[in-house]
């Protein structure tokens, strides 16, 4: 049966598919996926009919235990309410290609076979099926968890292969070919050109990049309501917000239907922006009495409840009320019922937990709020000038490189993925240390006797972490068996 078109889903699928970037950074399996998309966009009537017939034949062939797994596999391509979070196992790059490939296959089949023709939905599934098979290949190459058995992968691959031939990289440039594009020196420049960002220091190059400039304009009401600034401002707080948006967006975490958890959100614009993107958000902050005790209630950085979280008009008020909730949460004692989120974040919050060790413990504990494959993005204070002496306890601590490396080591030991780049920017703005009265260049500041800037931490939750394996025991037997294959 043909899937009903969802304009919002289709628009997001188009936006997420960046062919040039996928070719440059995705690896061989993703480049093969791109050739499938290219082929699907120019299918002939004979090819469409051939794919429809081949898919119909293959989908009728599985018997017994394999048949339900065939239909389960297609549900992995988008969140499904009956699936536990453990089974959302397709990686973000493959999901971006898969969603767009299905759209291309459906639109092309409707064009050549006619809208509503019975073969349209079958062509779409044939295209999506081979992408899912290639995603399984990608998972195998990377050693990732993928709950699709080998015999099912072979069936998924068969319709496209029978009609169009096995996907190859023929005609696709290698990932390191060509210029890196307009974001050179900005997000992604620390790895392969165009690759997703890794954890790194605040730098002017990021704020000057096309990506950050785009996000700055998108949330301008949250930092420049009067629209007085001619462009981005060189301020590390703005960098933190844009860093969080970019890290989540490029990993597919801001798609409609995603769930997010914000820690220590204050009055930042991210809550309303993420809700406006179609996410469902749980925002958390201090208890009002605690906020009063430490003086946060006397600043513009404490909302105190949901009424103070959408002051910038970044989300329709009715939508915001329906998709946002507020919880009082002590970041040193995260409630156990906060779990299963697609992503979480905080903007310069975990340096206020009392000590360096408390911050490190928080970073480990907050991973339990995510589903396997989920993404955590947090920014904090970073000591630019010393890896030894620092502010280790009190209302605001300053993390050193060795503290971040300890965090990363603990996270990797727990099965999570994190990469760090500690290289500092070398522009005049990067070298400038701002002191009171502050100037318009505010990337580094003097704090507690040390020169500090912001550090952005990005962590992807492991698909086979110890916690994931424990949670599998609670699943129904059939899903447990499927998840382990």
RODO-2510 file (C-alpha; in nm, 4 decimals, decimal comma):
residues 485
     n   res          X          Y          Z
     1     x     0,0000     0,0000     0,0000
     2     x     0,1261     0,3476    -0,0859
     3     x     0,2293     0,5585     0,2127
     4     x     0,0246     0,8749     0,2521
     5     x     0,2305     1,1813     0,1705
     6     x     0,3190     1,3994     0,4702
     7     x     0,4233     1,7475     0,3483
     8     x     0,6137     1,8280     0,6680
     9     x     0,7983     1,4952     0,6600
    10     x     0,8771     1,5371     0,2898
    11     x     1,0045     1,8927     0,3361
    12     x     1,2306     1,7801     0,6187
    13     x     1,3581     1,4876     0,4079
    14     x     1,4546     1,7296     0,1280
    15     x     1,6270     1,9638     0,3710
    16     x     1,8264     1,6869     0,5377
    17     x     1,9603     1,5371     0,2124
    18     x     2,2883     1,7078     0,1217
    19     x     2,4248     1,5049    -0,1688
    20     x     2,7659     1,6743    -0,1934
    21     x     2,8311     1,6389     0,1764
    22     x     2,7236     1,2744     0,1808
    23     x     2,9576     1,1966    -0,1088
    24     x     3,2478     1,3708     0,0639
    25     x     3,2048     1,2317     0,4132
    26     x     2,9736     0,9311     0,4172
    27     x     3,2068     0,6477     0,3191
    28     x     3,1563     0,3777     0,0543
    29     x     2,8191     0,2481     0,1739
    30     x     2,6692     0,5983     0,1822
    31     x     2,8086     0,6753    -0,1642
    32     x     2,6338     0,3625    -0,2905
    33     x     2,3144     0,4930    -0,1317
    34     x     2,3608     0,8176    -0,3254
    35     x     2,3829     0,6226    -0,6542
    36     x     2,0511     0,4578    -0,5634
    37     x     1,8901     0,7982    -0,5078
    38     x     2,0334     0,9219    -0,8368
    39     x     1,8963     0,6153    -1,0149
    40     x     1,5555     0,6441    -0,8489
    41     x     1,5200     1,0011    -0,9738
    42     x     1,5296     0,8889    -1,3394
    43     x     1,3496     0,5542    -1,3383
    44     x     1,1794     0,4605    -1,6640
    45     x     0,8251     0,3181    -1,6762
    46     x     0,9732    -0,0275    -1,7409
    47     x     1,2087     0,0025    -1,4453
    48     x     0,9299     0,1207    -1,2161
    49     x     0,7104    -0,1693    -1,3161
    50     x     1,0026    -0,4090    -1,2796
    51     x     1,0763    -0,2840    -0,9263
    52     x     0,7099    -0,3086    -0,8301
    53     x     0,6882    -0,6652    -0,9586
    54     x     1,0156    -0,7669    -0,7947
    55     x     0,9151    -0,6197    -0,4617
    56     x     0,5738    -0,7858    -0,4778
    57     x     0,7375    -1,1218    -0,5456
    58     x     0,9967    -1,0886    -0,2691
    59     x     0,7555    -0,9522    -0,0095
    60     x     0,5289    -1,2517    -0,0690
    61     x     0,8127    -1,4997    -0,0235
    62     x     0,9103    -1,4808     0,3477
    63     x     0,7319    -1,7386     0,5552
    64     x     0,7013    -1,8172     0,9200
    65     x     0,9158    -1,6158     1,1565
    66     x     1,0813    -1,4111     0,8800
    67     x     0,7577    -1,2567     0,7509
    68     x     0,6830    -1,0276     1,0487
    69     x     1,0482    -0,9220     1,0548
    70     x     1,0110    -0,8019     0,6956
    71     x     0,7418    -0,5549     0,7977
    72     x     0,9206    -0,4651     1,1210
    73     x     1,2273    -0,3637     0,9184
    74     x     1,0449    -0,0869     0,7378
    75     x     0,9335     0,0605     1,0669
    76     x     1,2962     0,1182     1,1592
    77     x     1,3035     0,3988     0,9050
    78     x     1,1030     0,6359     1,1257
    79     x     1,0033     0,6412     1,4943
    80     x     0,7180     0,4037     1,5726
    81     x     0,5241     0,4176     1,9021
    82     x     0,5181     0,0412     1,9465
    83     x     0,8963     0,0107     1,9286
    84     x     1,1114     0,0438     2,2400
    85     x     1,3949     0,2946     2,2038
    86     x     1,6528     0,0143     2,1908
    87     x     1,5424    -0,0693     1,8372
    88     x     1,5858     0,2752     1,6787
    89     x     1,9123     0,1558     1,5332
    90     x     1,9646     0,3162     1,1934
    91     x     2,2426     0,5748     1,1953
    92     x     2,1584     0,9424     1,1198
    93     x     2,3328     0,9611     0,7791
    94     x     2,1575     0,6480     0,6535
    95     x     1,8244     0,7741     0,7867
    96     x     1,8645     1,1035     0,6004
    97     x     1,9331     0,9178     0,2757
    98     x     1,6558     0,6656     0,3363
    99     x     1,3852     0,9233     0,3981
   100     x     1,4830     1,1176     0,0871
   101     x     1,5249     0,8041    -0,1261
   102     x     1,1718     0,6897    -0,0421
   103     x     1,0375     1,0319    -0,1356
   104     x     1,2265     1,0314    -0,4675
   105     x     1,1140     0,6794    -0,5523
   106     x     0,7506     0,7565    -0,4727
   107     x     0,7447     1,0812    -0,6696
   108     x     0,9184     0,9280    -0,9714
   109     x     0,6874     0,6253    -0,9747
   110     x     0,3816     0,8492    -0,9444
   111     x     0,5095     1,0541    -1,2383
   112     x     0,5711     0,7623    -1,4751
   113     x     0,3016     0,5186    -1,3581
   114     x     0,0402     0,7760    -1,2643
   115     x    -0,0670     0,9087    -0,9231
   116     x    -0,2393     0,6408    -0,7193
   117     x    -0,1148     0,3558    -0,9366
   118     x    -0,0777     0,0359    -0,7306
   119     x     0,2918     0,0104    -0,8128
   120     x     0,3860     0,3492    -0,6653
   121     x     0,4080     0,2317    -0,3059
   122     x     0,5924    -0,0848    -0,4109
   123     x     0,8587     0,1176    -0,5936
   124     x     0,9006     0,3360    -0,2862
   125     x     0,9521     0,0296    -0,0672
   126     x     1,1958    -0,1268    -0,3143
   127     x     1,4076     0,1899    -0,3038
   128     x     1,3864     0,2177     0,0746
   129     x     1,4651    -0,1532     0,1076
   130     x     1,7994    -0,1371    -0,0718
   131     x     1,8969     0,1713     0,1302
   132     x     1,8150    -0,0175     0,4505
   133     x     2,0306    -0,3075     0,3271
   134     x     2,3171    -0,0662     0,2626
   135     x     2,2612     0,0827     0,6095
   136     x     2,3068    -0,2675     0,7470
   137     x     2,6308    -0,2945     0,5477
   138     x     2,7406     0,0373     0,6987
   139     x     2,6557    -0,0863     1,0486
   140     x     2,8546    -0,4048     0,9871
   141     x     3,1568    -0,2096     0,8632
   142     x     3,1449     0,0154     1,1684
   143     x     3,0749    -0,2606     1,4195
   144     x     2,7366    -0,1061     1,5100
   145     x     2,4193    -0,2648     1,6408
   146     x     2,1613    -0,3384     1,3676
   147     x     1,8526    -0,5478     1,4490
   148     x     1,7924    -0,6849     1,0979
   149     x     1,8854    -1,0510     1,0322
   150     x     2,1116    -1,1347     0,7364
   151     x     1,8457    -1,3257     0,5428
   152     x     1,6167    -1,0236     0,5625
   153     x     1,8948    -0,7928     0,4413
   154     x     1,9345    -1,0181     0,1374
   155     x     1,5618    -0,9898     0,0626
   156     x     1,5672    -0,6124     0,1066
   157     x     1,8493    -0,5874    -0,1435
   158     x     1,7010    -0,8183    -0,4068
   159     x     1,4342    -0,6103    -0,5902
   160     x     1,6692    -0,3213    -0,6723
   161     x     1,9573    -0,5542    -0,7593
   162     x     1,7438    -0,7669    -0,9921
   163     x     1,6166    -0,4667    -1,1885
   164     x     1,8880    -0,2020    -1,1581
   165     x     2,1994    -0,4021    -1,0683
   166     x     2,4032    -0,3925    -0,7470
   167     x     2,4671    -0,0359    -0,6239
   168     x     2,8240     0,0797    -0,6888
   169     x     3,0267     0,3966    -0,6427
   170     x     3,0664     0,4381    -1,0193
   171     x     3,0523     0,8051    -1,1162
   172     x     3,0691     0,9209    -0,7542
   173     x     3,3696     1,1317    -0,6559
   174     x     3,5756     1,0081    -0,3583
   175     x     3,4931     1,1585    -0,0240
   176     x     3,8057     1,3763    -0,0148
   177     x     3,7655     1,5152    -0,3666
   178     x     3,6845     1,8742    -0,4419
   179     x     3,6618     2,1804    -0,2259
   180     x     3,5145     2,1579     0,1196
   181     x     3,2584     2,4273     0,0495
   182     x     3,1552     2,7454     0,2285
   183     x     3,2046     2,6074     0,5783
   184     x     3,5856     2,5728     0,5506
   185     x     3,7396     2,6626     0,8838
   186     x     3,4051     2,6426     1,0614
   187     x     3,1892     2,3479     1,1689
   188     x     3,3330     2,0157     1,0569
   189     x     3,6756     2,1564     0,9652
   190     x     3,8340     1,9555     1,2460
   191     x     3,7667     1,6281     1,0676
   192     x     3,6924     1,5539     0,7038
   193     x     3,5541     1,8536     0,5146
   194     x     3,1830     1,8755     0,5757
   195     x     3,1924     1,6061     0,8454
   196     x     2,9792     1,6486     1,1574
   197     x     3,1383     1,8625     1,4253
   198     x     3,3404     1,7105     1,7042
   199     x     3,3735     1,8503     2,0559
   200     x     3,5825     2,1671     2,0431
   201     x     3,6619     2,5157     2,1722
   202     x     3,4753     2,8349     2,0908
   203     x     3,6345     2,9976     1,7847
   204     x     3,5618     3,2972     1,5666
   205     x     3,5743     3,0748     1,2556
   206     x     3,2586     2,8972     1,3691
   207     x     3,0648     3,2211     1,4075
   208     x     3,1817     3,3339     1,0628
   209     x     3,0748     3,0074     0,8975
   210     x     2,7672     2,9859     0,6765
   211     x     2,6065     2,7308     0,9102
   212     x     2,6392     2,9390     1,2264
   213     x     2,5344     3,2566     1,0468
   214     x     2,2206     3,0755     0,9283
   215     x     2,1311     2,9586     1,2796
   216     x     2,2085     3,3017     1,4252
   217     x     1,9611     3,4613     1,1889
   218     x     1,7043     3,1896     1,2588
   219     x     1,7049     3,2576     1,6349
   220     x     1,7915     3,6279     1,6123
   221     x     1,4890     3,7230     1,8236
   222     x     1,6522     3,5305     2,1089
   223     x     1,9723     3,7378     2,1155
   224     x     1,8989     4,0569     1,9172
   225     x     1,5281     4,1318     1,9518
   226     x     1,5757     4,4887     1,8261
   227     x     1,7767     4,3612     1,5270
   228     x     2,0448     4,6172     1,6026
   229     x     2,3450     4,3963     1,5178
   230     x     2,4443     4,3986     1,1479
   231     x     2,5441     4,0299     1,1611
   232     x     2,6589     3,7760     1,4191
   233     x     2,8208     3,9086     1,7339
   234     x     3,1490     3,7633     1,8594
   235     x     3,0066     3,6447     2,1900
   236     x     3,0653     3,3032     2,3380
   237     x     2,7089     3,2647     2,4686
   238     x     2,5759     3,3012     2,1145
   239     x     2,8428     3,0540     2,0015
   240     x     2,7182     2,8030     2,2596
   241     x     2,3585     2,8179     2,1372
   242     x     2,4609     2,7898     1,7724
   243     x     2,7027     2,5056     1,8509
   244     x     2,4229     2,3085     2,0176
   245     x     2,1829     2,3677     1,7273
   246     x     2,4415     2,2710     1,4657
   247     x     2,5532     1,9567     1,6484
   248     x     2,1943     1,8335     1,6873
   249     x     2,0750     1,9366     1,3416
   250     x     2,3562     1,7683     1,1500
   251     x     2,2879     1,4457     1,3385
   252     x     1,9194     1,4476     1,2479
   253     x     1,8031     1,5189     1,6026
   254     x     1,5797     1,8172     1,5229
   255     x     1,3387     1,6348     1,2943
   256     x     0,9652     1,6524     1,3770
   257     x     0,8684     1,3996     1,6425
   258     x     1,2069     1,3903     1,8157
   259     x     1,2161     1,4216     2,1935
   260     x     1,4622     1,6422     2,3795
   261     x     1,5598     1,7118     2,7396
   262     x     1,7136     2,0455     2,8410
   263     x     1,9126     2,0906     3,1619
   264     x     1,9379     2,4255     3,3399
   265     x     1,7594     2,5950     3,0505
   266     x     1,7104     2,9382     3,2101
   267     x     1,5561     3,1713     2,9522
   268     x     1,7615     3,0531     2,6550
   269     x     1,5889     3,0462     2,3126
   270     x     1,6720     2,6812     2,2428
   271     x     1,3644     2,5369     2,4135
   272     x     1,1188     2,7325     2,1995
   273     x     1,3284     2,6908     1,8846
   274     x     1,3456     2,3121     1,9190
   275     x     0,9722     2,2959     1,9870
   276     x     0,9133     2,5129     1,6817
   277     x     1,1082     2,2579     1,4752
   278     x     0,8530     1,9925     1,5716
   279     x     1,0315     1,8358     1,8698
   280     x     0,8708     1,7543     2,2035
   281     x     1,0762     1,9084     2,4822
   282     x     1,1070     1,8580     2,8572
   283     x     1,2797     2,1679     2,9969
   284     x     1,4340     2,1547     3,3436
   285     x     1,5866     2,4011     3,5870
   286     x     1,6473     2,4644     3,9557
   287     x     1,3794     2,4744     4,2206
   288     x     1,2781     2,8416     4,2767
   289     x     1,4071     2,8352     4,6347
   290     x     1,7442     2,7001     4,5200
   291     x     1,7567     2,9593     4,2437
   292     x     1,6873     3,2310     4,4992
   293     x     1,9558     3,0983     4,7327
   294     x     2,2268     3,1241     4,4643
   295     x     2,0929     3,4460     4,3129
   296     x     1,9799     3,3159     3,9733
   297     x     1,6313     3,4582     4,0241
   298     x     1,7820     3,8081     4,0252
   299     x     1,9255     3,7637     3,6750
   300     x     1,7650     3,7277     3,3331
   301     x     1,8832     3,3652     3,3219
   302     x     1,6122     3,1935     3,5275
   303     x     1,2681     3,1285     3,3837
   304     x     1,1112     2,9602     3,6855
   305     x     0,8587     2,7661     3,4792
   306     x     0,7102     2,7108     3,1376
   307     x     0,5648     3,0626     3,1135
   308     x     0,9131     3,2082     3,0832
   309     x     1,0410     2,9741     2,8126
   310     x     0,8853     3,1200     2,4963
   311     x     0,9399     3,4955     2,5231
   312     x     1,1015     3,5369     2,1814
   313     x     0,8196     3,4213     1,9532
   314     x     1,0287     3,1351     1,8096
   315     x     0,7377     2,8938     1,8439
   316     x     0,3634     2,9306     1,8015
   317     x     0,2226     2,9643     2,1573
   318     x    -0,0362     2,6899     2,1107
   319     x     0,2207     2,4508     1,9677
   320     x     0,4624     2,5419     2,2475
   321     x     0,2081     2,4657     2,5188
   322     x     0,1210     2,1336     2,3593
   323     x     0,4764     2,0115     2,3055
   324     x     0,6725     2,1540     2,6012
   325     x     0,6748     2,0638     2,9687
   326     x     0,8789     2,1936     3,2618
   327     x     1,0379     1,9949     3,5441
   328     x     1,2332     2,1038     3,8493
   329     x     1,5531     1,8967     3,8359
   330     x     1,8694     1,8970     4,0421
   331     x     2,1432     1,8142     3,7923
   332     x     2,3349     1,6368     4,0701
   333     x     2,0450     1,3912     4,1126
   334     x     1,8688     1,3322     3,7783
   335     x     1,5318     1,1537     3,8287
   336     x     1,5293     0,7999     3,6923
   337     x     1,2046     0,8497     3,5006
   338     x     1,3754     1,0955     3,2649
   339     x     1,4807     0,8393     3,0037
   340     x     1,4418     0,7437     2,6383
   341     x     1,5052     1,0895     2,4880
   342     x     1,6504     1,1335     2,1398
   343     x     1,8752     1,4150     2,2581
   344     x     1,9619     1,6345     2,5534
   345     x     2,1601     1,9536     2,6034
   346     x     2,2775     2,2233     2,8407
   347     x     2,4376     2,5624     2,7813
   348     x     2,7039     2,6465     3,0406
   349     x     2,5191     2,4785     3,3286
   350     x     2,7233     2,1865     3,4596
   351     x     3,0101     2,4097     3,5777
   352     x     2,7669     2,5331     3,8460
   353     x     2,7245     2,1956     4,0214
   354     x     2,9749     2,2661     4,2977
   355     x     3,2956     2,0960     4,1833
   356     x     3,4911     1,9557     3,8899
   357     x     3,4057     1,6011     3,9993
   358     x     3,0325     1,6847     4,0216
   359     x     3,0429     1,8056     3,6622
   360     x     3,2212     1,4909     3,5463
   361     x     2,9628     1,2750     3,7295
   362     x     2,6795     1,4691     3,5674
   363     x     2,8170     1,4091     3,2181
   364     x     2,8258     1,0351     3,2883
   365     x     2,4797     1,0278     3,4502
   366     x     2,2977     1,2324     3,1860
   367     x     2,3712     0,9644     2,9246
   368     x     2,1121     0,7452     3,1018
   369     x     1,8390     0,9867     2,9877
   370     x     1,9067     0,9019     2,6203
   371     x     1,7942     0,6141     2,4046
   372     x     2,0714     0,4125     2,2350
   373     x     2,2007     0,6232     1,9471
   374     x     2,0841     0,9451     2,1143
   375     x     2,2973     1,2595     2,1229
   376     x     2,4088     1,4775     2,4152
   377     x     2,5456     1,8295     2,3580
   378     x     2,6743     2,0380     2,6493
   379     x     2,8831     2,3530     2,6737
   380     x     3,0914     2,4617     2,9706
   381     x     3,3755     2,6811     3,0978
   382     x     3,7238     2,5880     2,9719
   383     x     4,0578     2,6989     3,1148
   384     x     4,2597     2,8240     2,8184
   385     x     4,5861     2,8965     2,9991
   386     x     4,6402     2,6120     3,2443
   387     x     4,6029     2,2358     3,2550
   388     x     4,7000     2,2329     3,6212
   389     x     4,5760     2,5200     3,8389
   390     x     4,2074     2,6085     3,8048
   391     x     3,8901     2,6801     4,0023
   392     x     3,7970     2,3294     4,1233
   393     x     3,5033     2,4052     4,3538
   394     x     3,2448     2,6739     4,4221
   395     x     2,9611     2,8379     4,2343
   396     x     3,1450     2,8286     3,9020
   397     x     3,4289     2,5860     3,8275
   398     x     3,6562     2,5963     3,5237
   399     x     3,7336     2,2691     3,3475
   400     x     4,0821     2,1968     3,2199
   401     x     4,1770     1,9888     2,9189
   402     x     4,2644     1,6992     3,1490
   403     x     3,9130     1,7150     3,3016
   404     x     3,7499     1,6977     2,9593
   405     x     3,9785     1,4100     2,8652
   406     x     3,8756     1,2275     3,1831
   407     x     3,5090     1,2772     3,0910
   408     x     3,5745     1,1455     2,7419
   409     x     3,7611     0,8440     2,8770
   410     x     3,4756     0,7494     3,1086
   411     x     3,2230     0,7924     2,8294
   412     x     3,4209     0,5745     2,5878
   413     x     3,4633     0,3088     2,8559
   414     x     3,0828     0,3012     2,8878
   415     x     3,0505     0,2362     2,5134
   416     x     2,9721     0,5897     2,3935
   417     x     3,1330     0,7881     2,1124
   418     x     3,3079     1,1210     2,1683
   419     x     3,5861     1,3008     1,9812
   420     x     3,7647     1,6122     2,1117
   421     x     3,9643     1,8826     1,9362
   422     x     4,1429     2,1245     2,1694
   423     x     4,2970     2,3462     1,9030
   424     x     4,2401     2,7153     1,9699
   425     x     4,1513     2,9773     1,7134
   426     x     4,4315     3,2052     1,5965
   427     x     4,2439     3,5180     1,4904
   428     x     4,2726     3,8491     1,6694
   429     x     3,9250     3,7958     1,8159
   430     x     4,0273     3,4502     1,9392
   431     x     4,3312     3,5939     2,1172
   432     x     4,1491     3,8909     2,2726
   433     x     4,0756     3,8490     2,6468
   434     x     3,7698     4,0529     2,7438
   435     x     3,7537     4,2223     3,0838
   436     x     3,5009     4,4572     3,2404
   437     x     3,3663     4,6813     3,1019
   438     x     3,3083     4,4162     2,8359
   439     x     3,3519     4,4881     2,4646
   440     x     3,1774     4,3500     2,1570
   441     x     3,4478     4,0825     2,1248
   442     x     3,3701     3,8335     2,3998
   443     x     3,5056     3,4903     2,3052
   444     x     3,7612     3,4752     2,5870
   445     x     3,7177     3,6340     2,9284
   446     x     3,9033     3,6690     3,2538
   447     x     3,7238     3,4617     3,5194
   448     x     3,8456     3,3684     3,8661
   449     x     4,1979     3,4733     3,7763
   450     x     4,2111     3,2536     3,4641
   451     x     4,1509     3,3079     3,0933
   452     x     3,8483     3,1035     2,9924
   453     x     3,6372     3,0335     2,6880
   454     x     3,3559     2,7899     2,6098
   455     x     3,3976     2,4240     2,5229
   456     x     3,1303     2,2290     2,3385
   457     x     3,0986     1,8564     2,4163
   458     x     2,9178     1,6183     2,1777
   459     x     2,8480     1,2586     2,2834
   460     x     2,6655     0,9899     2,0855
   461     x     2,5220     0,7170     2,3060
   462     x     2,6488     0,3698     2,2267
   463     x     2,4090     0,1250     2,0689
   464     x     2,5535    -0,1578     2,2740
   465     x     2,6222     0,0118     2,6044
   466     x     2,5890    -0,1909     2,9244
   467     x     2,2607    -0,0153     3,0022
   468     x     2,1190    -0,1122     2,6615
   469     x     2,1937    -0,4794     2,7204
   470     x     2,0192    -0,4691     3,0576
   471     x     1,7133    -0,3006     2,9099
   472     x     1,6813    -0,5702     2,6436
   473     x     1,5920    -0,8192     2,9123
   474     x     1,2685    -0,6282     2,9740
   475     x     1,1509    -0,6627     2,6126
   476     x     0,9014    -0,9208     2,4893
   477     x     1,0793    -1,2396     2,3816
   478     x     1,0218    -1,1933     2,0068
   479     x     1,1577    -0,8376     2,0074
   480     x     1,4472    -0,9444     2,2279
   481     x     1,5447    -1,2128     1,9774
   482     x     1,5173    -0,9675     1,6873
   483     x     1,7253    -0,7034     1,8661
   484     x     2,0116    -0,9440     1,9261
   485     x     2,0408    -1,0583     1,5659
***
